[in-house]
Amino acid sequence: MFTILGLVVLFICVFGGFVIAGGSLAPIIKAAPFEMFIIGGAGIGGMMAGNAGHIFKGAMAGMGKVIKGPTYKKDDYVAIIAVISKLMKTLKAEGAVAMESHVENPEASAIFGECPKMLHDHGLVGLVCDTIRLMVVSSGTLSPYAVEDVMTASIKLHHHNEMKYAEAIAALAGALPALGIVACVLGVVKTMGAIDQPPPVLGALIGGALVGTFLGVFLAYGIFEPFGNRLKQIIDEDGEVLKVAQQIILGNMHGYPVPLIIEGARVCISHHNQPTFGELFDALRK
């Protein structure tokens, strides 16, 4: 919602200020479709040429994620901590056999089913299930420090891969001003082909060409660069849930008391989403 508000302010201030100053939007509206076809098409083509298919798709999906905002809110963290804690408690109380159905088919698991939103995060579910599976097959001989190293490596790789989407958008933002110049130059070439026309016609053609430069700079610094920066923030924030899962699993492996495990998970969450200790403790007692 805040992103949409920012876009509204952007458009009102840029185009509204132009109109208030006495400018007419008619030349911009007339030239924009053709200039956007050149700039947008070149930008998308460049992204496709410079990125793997899954990164291109992820970058496009990331634009939507910027509008929606981060995946997890306070209540989600409470539910996720409760689910992972219940999984570890079940492993400790009932043994490896009881965990097989949960980690091999989490979609059908009654425990995972307590937080449906969690099941849509394949990175989180994969981290939890793979780590518990590793603990099970090791028959209790696994060092918590070895598990910590493996989980840390997995989290870093996941974060690195997610950041590629934001980097692709940032690269597009960097290219758009130059692509705007390309569109402008093509407009000038078109103008030179009509050099014998009267000044009003030439003025309209030159104005249309300059719209290309304007759109390239406007899209780069008004939309795509801010979107790329915001996507980085969202990726960082959504990545906190992986650190939460790591703290709960490692805390249980070390045999720490429940209050310490809860606090270790809680402090991995940003303050605006961070539940209180009491909220988490109450959720685990249910």
Phi, psi and omega in degrees: 000318181294325177296317179297319177300319178298320179294321178298314178299317180302308184292321180296315184290320182287302185281325176295318178297322178297317180292318180299326180284358177104004180281159178248134179280349184303312179297324180292314180297322181291319185273335188304315182302318182288318179293321179294325177298317180290308184292311181296316180296318179294320179296314180294318178299319178295320177297318180294323181287330186262000183221155172292159183302318182290332177287319177300313179297318180296324178293319178295319177294328179297329177299319177292324180295327178298320179292317183287325183094181181303153184288319191253138173245183185303313182298326179294319179296321178299314181294319181293317178298321179294319181295311182294322178296320178294322177299314180293323178295320178295319178299318182289322185275323188248348176089182188295323183300321182292339184272343187302313182294329182287314185277334181275334179217071184299332180296333180260003182282133178293327181289310178298330181294345178289345176224081183303328181297328181296325183294338179280348179263093185293330178295316180291311181298319179297318179298314181293310183293317181295321181290317179295321177299319178297320178294321182293311184290342179274355175055040174079006181263004186279136177283132176302328181289326176293319178296320179300317179298316181295315181294320179297317178297320179295318180294318179297318179295318179300315180295318180299317180293320179295324181294339179298330179293315179293323179295324178295320178293320178297322178295321177297317179299321179292333182274335188299318178301319178293322178293329174296323177293321177303313179297322180295316180298318177299323177294324178292319176302316178298319180297317181296333177287347179241032185296341181275359181280160180293160183308319180300323179290315179297321179298318179295321180292318179294318177300318178297322179295319182293337176300327178299313178298317180300312183295321179299314180290319181298313180294322182294304189266346179262335185234298192287322177294314174300322179295319178297317178295318180293322179297323176300317179297318181294318178298317177299316183291317179293334179290346180297330183295331178291322178291326175299312179300319180298317181296320181293314182295313181292323178299320178291322179295324178284345182078027180290155176293153184305315180302322180290321178297316180299314182293322177299323177285321185296321185286354176276355185258139178302149188301324184288345177246359189285118176287160177283163178299320181296320179297319179290318182296319178296322180294323181285340181276348183285000000 
